[in-house]
Amino acid sequence: MQNFKIITLLFILVSNLLVNVAKADDTMLTEKPYFTLRIETKNTLYLAKVNGVVVFDDNSNGNMLIAEKPVNYYMQTGLNTISFELFPKREDEFDSANITLSLYVNKDEAPESEKKLISSINFNGKYYKKGNAIKLSMPEVKLDSKNNFKKSNDGDVIVDKAKLKPGVIMPGTIIISQSFSLATPFPKWGFLDGESIDFPLSYSEYTEQMDLWDGKVVNHLYEEYNKIYKLLSERDLDKVMNLFKERNEEYDIAMYYSKGTYDKKLRKALSSDLDKYTLKLRSIDQAIPYISDDKKLLKLGNVGMIYFVNDEETSFTNYEILFYKKDGKWVISR
């Protein structure tokens, strides 16, 4: 009996030790992290990105904007980057531009007050010609996710120094970026294994040979949007959902929903819009291409190519769709 008590006591002690070790290893990065990208900008023409994918683009001719969006479905274990490419209002002039882009993490469904800053880049145009326009960006640092993201020489979140370099979209633009390394609980998203799309990052290069690139890529991708548009016109939502299968499944994982949730959400939204509004497809002339920095994701249009509008054209619902290529075929990813 005494031996049994000793064995039982040892079992309890070991179990408690394992629980405490597990708790020590659990961090905001492993317990359903909720990543968001926040932008604060005025007097700035820009494209703001996470991991090279456009999250915010300026549709207001430089007017003030403060907004925040979830970006779990772009985050990956290892190296990540936030960036924005700025367009001068006049040649080489950014004097009035002011923009801050920040990436935060919180536990899913936790209060806003508990979120932690991971990366932040700032550009103040009045210091641009003096060479210190990004001085207010987050410095190079290591953060300890196990200790409330405090600075630590042993930190597991490694934030690199912010960088400013010439842009790629067109001459005269500049890019401000910051890379950081961390762990996430997410699988490797499908598009990360996609084929490299043969398309220029430079919009100037695209416009110089527009007929060539339209014939090679844009016209073919536009047909994919047209395919979705025709299926929606026929109200064949089952076939539409099949096209969005990978996207919906990855969104469920990224946002911690049960399997099938995003299928239901998208199906319900499309069905409601078909009942209330008029379905539209923007013309090929409006199919401006946006490619991710790693050339894995491509979309057409600075707003959704497929959209719904009411009779008075005062209310719109846009559907932005991003594709990648797999085995030579276009696949909806985001």
C-alpha positions as CSV (number, residue, x, y, z in Angstrom):
1,M,0.0,0.0,0.0
2,Q,2.8,2.4,0.9
3,N,4.5,1.7,-2.5
4,F,1.2,2.4,-4.3
5,K,1.0,5.8,-2.5
6,I,4.5,6.7,-3.4
7,I,3.9,5.8,-7.1
8,T,0.7,7.7,-7.1
9,L,2.4,10.8,-5.5
10,L,5.2,10.6,-8.1
11,F,2.7,10.4,-10.9
12,I,0.9,13.5,-9.7
13,L,4.2,15.4,-9.3
14,V,5.3,14.4,-12.8
15,S,1.9,15.3,-14.3
16,N,1.9,18.7,-12.6
17,L,5.5,19.3,-13.9
18,L,4.4,18.5,-17.4
19,V,1.4,20.8,-17.2
20,N,3.6,23.6,-15.9
21,V,6.2,23.1,-18.7
22,A,3.4,23.1,-21.3
23,K,2.0,26.3,-19.8
24,A,5.5,27.8,-19.9
25,D,5.7,27.0,-23.6
26,D,2.3,28.4,-24.4
27,T,2.4,31.9,-25.7
28,M,0.2,34.4,-27.6
29,L,1.9,33.0,-30.7
30,T,0.8,29.4,-30.0
31,E,-2.6,30.0,-28.4
32,K,-4.7,31.1,-31.4
33,P,-2.8,34.3,-32.3
34,Y,-4.8,37.0,-34.0
35,F,-2.6,39.1,-36.2
36,T,-3.8,42.5,-37.5
37,L,-2.3,45.1,-39.7
38,R,-3.0,48.7,-38.8
39,I,-2.5,51.8,-41.1
40,E,-2.6,55.5,-40.1
41,T,-1.9,57.8,-43.0
42,K,-2.6,61.2,-44.5
43,N,-1.4,63.1,-47.6
44,T,0.1,59.8,-48.9
45,L,-0.4,57.7,-52.1
46,Y,0.6,54.2,-51.2
47,L,0.3,50.4,-51.4
48,A,0.6,48.8,-48.0
49,K,1.5,45.1,-47.8
50,V,2.1,42.1,-45.5
51,N,4.5,39.5,-47.0
52,G,4.3,41.2,-50.3
53,V,0.5,41.1,-50.7
54,V,-1.5,44.3,-50.9
55,V,-3.7,44.8,-47.8
56,F,-4.4,48.5,-48.1
57,D,-4.3,50.6,-51.2
58,D,-5.0,54.3,-51.6
59,N,-8.4,54.9,-53.2
60,S,-8.9,58.4,-51.7
61,N,-6.2,60.4,-53.4
62,G,-4.1,60.7,-50.3
63,N,-6.9,61.6,-47.8
64,M,-6.6,60.6,-44.1
65,L,-7.2,56.9,-43.3
66,I,-7.0,54.9,-40.0
67,A,-7.9,51.3,-40.4
68,E,-7.0,47.8,-39.2
69,K,-7.5,44.4,-40.8
70,P,-6.9,40.8,-39.8
71,V,-4.0,39.1,-41.7
72,N,-3.7,35.6,-40.2
73,Y,-4.2,34.1,-43.6
74,Y,-0.9,35.7,-44.9
75,M,1.3,35.0,-41.9
76,Q,3.8,32.2,-41.8
77,T,6.3,30.6,-39.5
78,G,9.8,32.1,-40.1
79,L,10.4,35.4,-41.9
80,N,7.6,37.9,-42.4
81,T,7.6,41.4,-43.7
82,I,5.4,44.5,-43.6
83,S,6.0,47.2,-46.2
84,F,4.5,50.1,-48.1
85,E,5.4,51.6,-51.4
86,L,4.9,55.4,-51.7
87,F,4.1,57.4,-54.8
88,P,5.2,61.0,-55.0
89,K,2.5,63.6,-55.7
90,R,5.1,65.4,-57.8
91,E,8.5,64.2,-58.9
92,D,10.6,63.2,-55.9
93,E,8.2,65.1,-53.5
94,F,6.9,63.4,-50.3
95,D,7.1,66.4,-48.1
96,S,3.5,66.2,-46.7
97,A,3.4,62.4,-46.5
98,N,3.0,60.8,-43.2
99,I,2.2,57.1,-42.8
100,T,2.6,54.4,-40.1
101,L,2.0,50.7,-40.7
102,S,2.0,48.4,-37.7
103,L,1.5,44.6,-37.1
104,Y,0.0,43.5,-33.9
105,V,-0.8,40.2,-32.3
106,N,-3.4,39.3,-29.7
107,K,-5.1,36.1,-28.5
108,D,-8.2,35.4,-30.5
109,E,-11.3,37.0,-28.9
110,A,-9.1,38.7,-26.3
111,P,-9.7,42.4,-25.4
112,E,-8.2,45.0,-27.7
113,S,-6.1,46.3,-24.7
114,E,-4.1,43.1,-24.6
115,K,-2.7,43.2,-28.1
116,K,1.1,43.5,-28.6
117,L,3.1,45.3,-31.2
118,I,5.4,43.1,-33.3
119,S,6.5,45.5,-36.1
120,S,6.0,49.1,-37.0
121,I,7.3,51.3,-39.8
122,N,6.8,55.1,-40.1
123,F,7.6,57.5,-42.9
124,N,7.5,61.3,-42.3
125,G,8.0,63.1,-45.5
126,K,9.3,66.4,-44.1
127,Y,12.5,64.5,-43.1
128,Y,12.9,62.6,-46.4
129,K,15.5,64.9,-48.0
130,K,17.4,65.0,-44.7
131,G,17.8,61.3,-44.8
132,N,15.9,60.4,-41.6
133,A,12.3,60.0,-42.7
134,I,11.9,56.5,-41.1
135,K,13.6,57.4,-37.7
136,L,10.3,56.7,-35.8
137,S,10.1,53.1,-37.1
138,M,10.5,50.3,-34.6
139,P,14.2,49.7,-33.9
140,E,16.0,46.4,-34.4
141,V,15.0,44.3,-31.4
142,K,14.3,40.8,-29.9
143,L,11.0,40.2,-28.1
144,D,10.2,37.4,-25.8
145,S,6.8,36.0,-26.6
146,K,6.9,34.0,-23.3
147,N,7.4,37.1,-21.3
148,N,4.7,39.5,-22.5
149,F,6.8,40.4,-25.6
150,K,9.4,42.3,-23.5
151,K,12.8,43.1,-25.0
152,S,15.2,40.2,-24.4
153,N,18.6,39.1,-25.8
154,D,17.0,35.6,-25.9
155,G,13.8,36.7,-27.5
156,D,12.1,34.4,-30.0
157,V,10.6,37.2,-32.0
158,I,13.4,38.8,-34.0
159,V,12.7,42.2,-35.5
160,D,15.0,43.6,-38.1
161,K,15.9,47.2,-38.8
162,A,13.5,49.2,-41.0
163,K,14.8,49.8,-44.5
164,L,14.1,52.5,-47.2
165,K,14.9,51.7,-50.8
166,P,13.8,52.6,-54.3
167,G,10.4,51.3,-55.3
168,V,9.7,48.8,-58.1
169,I,6.2,49.6,-59.3
170,M,7.2,52.7,-61.2
171,P,10.1,55.2,-61.3
172,G,10.1,57.7,-58.4
173,T,8.4,55.4,-55.8
174,I,10.1,54.3,-52.6
175,I,9.6,51.3,-50.4
176,I,9.8,51.2,-46.6
177,S,9.9,47.7,-45.0
178,Q,10.6,45.8,-41.9
179,S,11.1,42.0,-41.6
180,F,10.7,39.9,-38.5
181,S,10.9,36.2,-37.6
182,L,8.5,34.3,-35.4
183,A,6.5,31.1,-35.0
184,T,2.9,30.6,-35.9
185,P,0.5,27.6,-35.5
186,F,-0.6,27.8,-39.1
187,P,0.2,25.3,-41.8
188,K,2.1,26.3,-44.9
189,W,-0.6,28.0,-47.0
190,G,-1.2,26.5,-50.5
191,F,-0.1,29.6,-52.4
192,L,3.3,29.4,-50.9
193,D,4.0,26.3,-52.9
194,G,2.5,27.9,-56.0
195,E,4.3,28.4,-59.3
196,S,6.2,31.7,-59.9
197,I,3.9,33.8,-62.1
198,D,5.6,35.1,-65.2
199,F,4.6,38.8,-64.7
200,P,6.6,42.0,-63.9
201,L,6.5,43.6,-60.5
202,S,7.0,46.9,-62.2
203,Y,3.8,48.5,-63.5
204,S,5.9,50.6,-65.8
205,E,7.3,47.5,-67.4
206,Y,3.8,46.1,-67.7
207,T,2.5,49.2,-69.5
208,E,5.5,49.3,-71.8
209,Q,4.5,45.9,-73.2
210,M,0.8,45.8,-72.2
211,D,-0.3,43.7,-75.2
212,L,2.4,41.1,-74.5
213,W,1.5,40.7,-70.8
214,D,-2.3,40.9,-71.4
215,G,-2.0,38.1,-73.9
216,K,0.2,36.0,-71.7
217,V,-1.5,36.5,-68.3
218,V,-4.2,39.2,-67.8
219,N,-6.7,38.0,-70.4
220,H,-6.4,34.4,-69.2
221,L,-6.9,35.5,-65.6
222,Y,-9.8,37.7,-66.5
223,E,-11.6,34.6,-67.9
224,E,-11.4,33.1,-64.4
225,Y,-13.3,36.1,-63.1
226,N,-15.7,35.7,-65.9
227,K,-16.2,32.1,-65.1
228,I,-17.2,33.0,-61.5
229,Y,-19.5,35.8,-62.8
230,K,-21.3,33.4,-65.2
231,L,-21.8,30.8,-62.4
232,L,-23.2,33.5,-60.1
233,S,-25.5,34.7,-62.9
234,E,-26.9,31.2,-63.1
235,R,-27.0,31.1,-59.2
236,D,-25.0,27.9,-59.3
237,L,-23.5,28.4,-55.9
238,D,-22.4,24.8,-55.5
239,K,-19.9,25.2,-58.4
240,V,-18.9,28.6,-57.1
241,M,-18.1,27.2,-53.7
242,N,-16.1,24.4,-55.3
243,L,-13.8,27.1,-56.8
244,F,-13.4,28.7,-53.4
245,K,-12.8,25.4,-51.6
246,E,-9.1,25.8,-50.8
247,R,-9.6,29.5,-49.9
248,N,-12.5,28.8,-47.5
249,E,-10.7,25.8,-45.8
250,E,-7.6,27.9,-45.2
251,Y,-9.7,30.8,-43.9
252,D,-11.4,28.4,-41.4
253,I,-7.9,27.4,-40.1
254,A,-6.5,30.9,-40.0
255,M,-9.5,32.4,-38.1
256,Y,-10.2,29.3,-35.9
257,Y,-13.6,28.5,-37.2
258,S,-15.0,24.9,-37.5
259,K,-14.6,23.3,-40.9
260,G,-17.2,24.6,-43.4
261,T,-17.8,27.9,-41.7
262,Y,-16.4,30.1,-44.4
263,D,-18.2,28.1,-47.1
264,K,-21.4,28.9,-45.3
265,K,-20.5,32.6,-44.7
266,L,-19.6,33.2,-48.4
267,R,-22.5,31.2,-49.7
268,K,-24.9,33.2,-47.5
269,A,-23.3,36.6,-48.5
270,L,-23.5,35.8,-52.2
271,S,-27.0,34.5,-52.0
272,S,-28.1,37.6,-50.1
273,D,-26.4,39.9,-52.7
274,L,-28.0,38.0,-55.6
275,D,-31.4,38.5,-54.0
276,K,-31.0,42.2,-53.3
277,Y,-28.6,43.7,-55.8
278,T,-27.5,43.6,-59.5
279,L,-24.5,41.5,-60.2
280,K,-21.7,43.2,-62.2
281,L,-18.3,42.3,-63.7
282,R,-15.9,45.2,-64.4
283,S,-14.6,45.4,-67.9
284,I,-11.2,44.2,-69.1
285,D,-10.1,47.8,-69.3
286,Q,-10.4,48.0,-65.4
287,A,-8.5,44.8,-64.9
288,I,-5.3,46.5,-63.5
289,P,-3.0,43.6,-62.3
290,Y,-1.5,43.5,-58.8
291,I,1.1,40.8,-58.2
292,S,2.6,39.9,-54.8
293,D,6.3,40.6,-54.3
294,D,7.1,36.9,-54.4
295,K,5.1,36.5,-57.6
296,K,2.9,33.9,-56.1
297,L,-0.5,35.7,-55.9
298,L,-2.1,37.8,-58.6
299,K,-5.4,39.8,-58.6
300,L,-7.1,42.1,-61.1
301,G,-8.6,45.5,-60.2
302,N,-7.7,47.8,-57.4
303,V,-11.2,46.9,-56.1
304,G,-13.1,43.7,-56.7
305,M,-13.7,42.8,-60.3
306,I,-17.0,41.1,-59.3
307,Y,-19.4,43.3,-57.4
308,F,-23.0,44.0,-56.7
309,V,-24.8,47.3,-56.9
310,N,-28.3,48.6,-56.0
311,D,-30.6,50.3,-58.5
312,E,-29.5,53.8,-57.5
313,E,-25.8,52.8,-57.6
314,T,-25.3,54.2,-54.1
315,S,-24.5,50.8,-52.4
316,F,-21.8,48.4,-53.5
317,T,-20.5,45.1,-52.4
318,N,-17.1,44.2,-53.8
319,Y,-15.5,40.7,-53.9
320,E,-11.7,40.8,-54.1
321,I,-10.3,37.5,-55.4
322,L,-6.6,36.5,-55.5
323,F,-5.3,33.6,-57.5
324,Y,-2.1,31.5,-57.7
325,K,-1.0,28.9,-60.2
326,K,-0.7,25.2,-59.6
327,D,0.1,22.7,-62.4
328,G,-0.5,25.5,-64.9
329,K,-4.0,26.2,-63.6
330,W,-5.4,29.2,-61.7
331,V,-6.5,28.5,-58.1
332,I,-8.4,30.9,-55.9
333,S,-6.4,31.4,-52.7
334,R,-7.7,34.6,-51.0
